[in-house]
Structures are given as structure tokens and as C-alpha cells.
Amino acid sequence: MEAVNTVTTTVTSTAKTSTEVAKKASSDVIQFKFYKNPVFIVFSIYTIFIFGYYASMSDVTKNRYVFADKFRIDGKIYWKYLLTYPYDSSKSTSSLIYSVITPPIMWYLFFYTVFVSSLVNINLPNYQAYFYSLMFSYFILAAVFSLHIILFNFILHPRNTKVELVLGDQTKSVKTYESFYRAQWVILVFLSPIYVCIATYIMRKL
């Protein structure tokens, strides 16, 4: 009974917090000064540039350089497989665990989200909080990249990894760190600033 009450309290608290954040965000959106904020302007320009540039790419460029000839087939993007490759999370419990603990995206989200509020003052005035959060994000990216490549390229060599998902052109499929994780790193480098701005805005509203 106590466990049920704890779960209920947690759910209620989460719902209340989400509602409060939504109300504060709605209040900001209807104010003209929100759109004059340098952070919003830079965020909008960057987001439009990134998605506009992606839209202008040829299918060959998208397939080869963004999605590593695996995760975009006939215009369809396989986001789930991009995150879990080379493991099939539905195959077994161990595969599910590996698909959660090995992706660079999961590493970045965990370390950034857990430590940013402790190491960066989210309540700094004006745009300082966003600037420092972004710098911290790049630090986390560099640290995670170094640790991840050491662990999964030099210690746990890709050639010893069993590929459970058959994707893309198998004649181009090789067991290398780049083959497994390059697409995730491309997405992290270019989309992490968008995540940082949104996450910082939400944390400042809590």
C-alpha cells in the first residue's frame, strides 16, 4: 500500500510540475519580448539552418554521410535501430540492456542531464545560463566521445561484437566503431545545441 502511495505521489508531482512549466511557457509565448530574446533568435536561426540544410541534401548524401547507409532506406528513417544498432533490443534481455547502455546518445543524455544543474547555475540572468549550458554540453560531448571510443573501439573491439540487426547494403557492412556509431555522433554534434536550449529553458521554469 505504501508503494502504491509513493507511485501515486510521484505521478501527481510530475503532472503538477509539467502543468506549471506548460503554463509558464504559454505565458512567455504570448509576450512580444519573448521573440526579441537573443537566445530565441539564435535558437530559431540555428534550428532553421540545420533542418533547411538537411532538407537540401541529396538522398545519397543523407544516406551515406548522415545515416551511414543503414538507417535511412527509401526515405524512411529507422530511429529505433539507429539508437540500438548493432543490437536488437527485442531479441533478448541482454540485447535490451546492451542497446540501452552502449549508445553514445544515451551516454550524453545521462551525463548532461544529471550533472548540468549541479555544475551550471541555470538561474544566471539573461542568456548566460544558455551559454554556459552549451559550453558544458560540448565538454560532455568531448568527454563522452573519448570514453566511449576508448571502451568500445580499443577495449571491447567492434570485431568481437555480434551484429543482431541486418540493415542496409551488407556488402558495405563492416564491424568498425564508425559503422556502429557514426550516425549517432553526427546527430549529437548538430542536434545537441537544440536539446540544450530546450532543456535549459524548462529547468529555468521549474
HUNOR-V737217 format. One record per helix or strand. SS is the DSSP state (H for helix, E for strand). FROM is the first residue (numbers start at 0). TO is the last residue. If there is no record, write none. Layout:
BEGIN
[[SS | FROM | TO] [SS | FROM | TO]]
END
This chain:
BEGIN
[[H | 1 | 28] [H | 31 | 35] [H | 37 | 55] [H | 58 | 65] [E | 71 | 72] [E | 75 | 76] [H | 78 | 83] [H | 92 | 100] [H | 103 | 118] [H | 127 | 154] [H | 157 | 159] [H | 169 | 171] [H | 176 | 204]]
END
